Amino acid sequence: MAADLAKAARGNPFLRLAGAGADPETLAAMPSGLHAHVLTEIGFLALTPDEWRIAQAFLEALAPSGWLDATIEEVATRAGVPTARTEAVLRRLQQIAPSGLFARSLAECLELQARDRGLLTDEVAAVLRSLGAIADGGISALAEASGLSIKAVDAALAALRTLDPKPGASFAAADQSLLRAPDFVATRIGHGTKQGWLVELNAATLPDIEALGCDDDAPLTLRRAAQEARSLARAVARRNSTLLAVGRALVRRQSAYLKMEVPDPAPLVRAEIAGMAGVHESTVSRVAQAMTMQTPRGVIGLASLFSRPVSGGGCSVSALRARIGSIIAAEPCARPLSDAAIADRLAADGIAVAQRSVARHREHLGIPARAVRRRTGPRRPA
């Protein structure tokens, strides 16, 4: 939208932009990040409409690391298609550069990169298939599980260390969204039990667009230009109305978190906000990925307010990860907890998750397994 406005402002004499940030060159230079890059690359895949719907579901599950933050089954359910169809689209998405994007695990991420760089030898593949063995038993356990010699395992690991375990993180430096003024401003108003929220689009970043008039006896080309300017002005007004609907629905749903009454956002999926705002789920996804909001908690990305619920846990994924991180941070350095022990601690808090789920979320946080933490401490990555 920003680039479209900039182009229109340069090429239409009946369209005028005013207000802060309305310079066409500034508007055209809006920042981009991982999701913007992936969206562009998806455009080159020539997907069918059904495949595009599945790709959108995958994009919504793409974490900043470049890994998938949902299972194939969850994406298939979200897109309303069979799992086999979803896997076929995933294979195409995993062709997007940089290699390793849309991986479901560390092993798959490294495998995609190794194959792309011609490093996927039989030894490297064997190590990747048995990579989990290194967590508890070190190199010797990995050698035994993979059927390789210690020397061969060392060589394979040396090749794997040249790869990037989080290929999406490189886009963080290019994403300047938090370095510019927020797109929304959410302010608490009223007193006592009559308190509420005022959610507005930030005037500091929102240019005023005005369609200038044209005489009826003007040449046809000028009348057409004036009509185009009026159409664009109406489209911008509709766009702003949609943005406000999404922003206000988000604030209503996450009011307790934004007021700092609870430490983590409530479980929330984009479909719920789409229903509240009366828009399509893909619209909510685009707004969430691109925009920020000034709140009592500071400037936050709208995407951070979404977190799918944990099955059987009664909390969001972000809250679960925060709890796992706090449990590990408090563990005795000499006796770190196993994933099973962490699962037991969570169960005592009323959060029922499997040991393998604990391992997956721990890896997402960049926290190594128990055997590595015993040697290096809880916060150093493996």
Secondary structure, DSSP 8 states (H G I E B T S, - for coil): -HHHHHHHHHH-TTEEEESTT--HHHHHT----HHHHHHHHHTTS---HHHHHHHHHHHHTB-TTSBBSS-HHHHHHHHTS-HHHHHHHHHHHTTSSSTTTTBSSHHHHHHHHHHHTT---HHHHHHHHTTTHHHHHHHHHHHHHHT--HHHHHHHHHHHTTS-S-GGGGGGGG--GGGS--SEEEEEES-GGG-EEEEEE-TTT--EEEE----TTS-HHHHHHHHHHHHHHHHHHHHHHHHHHHHHHHHHHTHHHHTTSSSS---B-HHHHHHHHTS-HHHHHHHHHH-EEEETTEEEEGGGG-B-B-TTTSSBHHHHHHHHHHHHHTS-TTS---HHHHHHHHHHTT----HHHHHHHHHHTT---HHHHHHH-TTS--
